[in-house]
């Protein structure tokens, strides 16, 4: 296992290098001159010249990449041109918000999705199965922004139970924090729960019809032990992969949901940065997201060892 | 006893609540340094944070704020400003003539300063005495006073600015009614009442929290659920729904900017090749095909004032000799026939914002009746600006946020080789008149000059001005003391919660 871990870690370094080139290169394809976008309405020539010089926009792309990459290696992700703050500060400021939102959404998705998936597989072709399928179809087809606005109108405007949007740090006021995060987490979790439910159901159906489950039943184990102890562990492998990918995606920032609920996470940060051509912010955030994605994939691979003893050999 | 305690607590809680003013912004402001700031939304925050030498009133008159009076020299090439004696910055430093000199020089000399252009005519600043400064200009410049009602007139603490250097915008220190507490990017900007404010009798809140909420529906939901007291830029489509709710009030102000359609008349190939860029008769036909009132009704839910110049018809500098033309499809067709292009094809570039898209669609439908074949090229805003800058467009739907002095809406767009002259328009006669108007201080004489400019620009039509948007504010009905100044900024002096 240690060898496997080292192999995987060794792969992460060139992958990140490749990703960094990709982020930088793709950004150059964005139409529009960042200096023009940042120079303000008057677009003073002097300001444009200053911005080009300060952010090396007048240098060739490889030179600019070198400036950026060497900064990153020293832990300097550059400065946001728009608000003149270090990108690292912004990442550190937004990361806990994004992590909390992603974790809450994932927890909601897991509880709803995996439970519904198991029940739907175990009670195949009964009303439970049909209800779970209808729920998953609903979750998949409901646009996030629409569900978000609907929830705001019902729970904030009509009932006044929850704040319409915004964010409060859990260290400031935990209750207010949960009240602010529950709707966006549900919106995000709901869509992902549907995906998880579909995958858990099909994996469970496959495992439940396998020989070793029949053997388990034949030796007189009760149904819950068969389902939870024998079938679920195997069925969880594809679900873990999916969960890790989903979590990685959530950590990349839930653009629409963060926009609707005004949650100051990565999604909002990156959308604003793209529209304002705030290159260093886009690069910094995407790099962090990519790193998180790779780390989560590694964790998912390690999780296989835990749930599937055969892989430990 | 418990009930009484609870009641007292409740009363106390509501009082505390009432002392914080929560304002919903449509965007996240950029850097909070008046020298470097670039966005309109940032100016809304500055209105609570930084006082200016002068301010504007509801009729766009220049009124003193940190200044007490001003006087032009006989040759109009120097402006002497007397200052208040009771102003301190948020760090306790005194705001005096030396500080004004420092600030104006900082605006002019800081690398990357977006104020440099606005203060270009100011050659030198002299401290006459501790409460008097004199600005020496290279030439008379009428818009200078209105320039000093905006960020160029904002004074920051020299000591704090020198200490913070480039990072000043992260913790700005000004002399306004509220001082900076914290900023969480894209979440909130918090200000608290400055006890040493010179006009503290007019301040009735302890804190202001500015919250950027981009989606107008969500901004409104926050107001309706009581999380915000005030929102700017209410969507026109939400006006009817909110009007019937007695808990809220709506204010509307005609903006100082405009919405226009720019034509590429002299900026490279697409313009010179297209009939609409080549021939002024085709542009006149285009304008005659438009029904501005209907356009405002359909595209803007009625929330704009039709117009045909760089200032609105209600502005004192509106040229009355060039009124809004009535829609005349027959005349438009005749003009197109005379120009030899009965069905000119026009590529109309429109940013992807919902306003611009709706305008482009309505214009497309209206112009079609006159024979125009308009194709809409939807382009993301920053990309559209880059294309316009390179002259790679034929027609372009573009809004300008506006300046209080008419020169700020005119010269930068229509002056030969001016920074935002996307049309590539250059008319020596117009240029001369623009320069004359900016160096003439007498408003009556300026009106006459703008009439001459309007007549000539209307002949060439590099831009067809179509309307002036309403700034729509929605707020709790209990919020009183709002001043509707056409620059769209929320002045916090006098604001109170009843």
Interface residues (C-beta under 8 A of the other chain):
Chain A: X30 X31 X32 X33 X36 X37 X38 X39 X40 X41 X42 X43 X44 X45 X46 X47 X50 X51 X54 X82 X83 X84 X85 X90 X93 X94 X149 X152 X153 X156 X157 X160 X163 X164 X165 X166 X167 X259 X260 X261 X262 X264 X268 X269 X272 X275 X276 X277
Chain B: X28 X30 X31 X33 X36 X37 X38 X39 X40 X111 X112 X113 X114 X116 X117 X118 X166 X167 X169 X170 X184 X185 X186 X187 X188 X211 X212 X213 X214 X215 X217 X218 X221 X222 X224 X225 X226 X227 X380 X381 X382 X383 X385 X386 X387 X389 X400 X401 X412 X419 X420
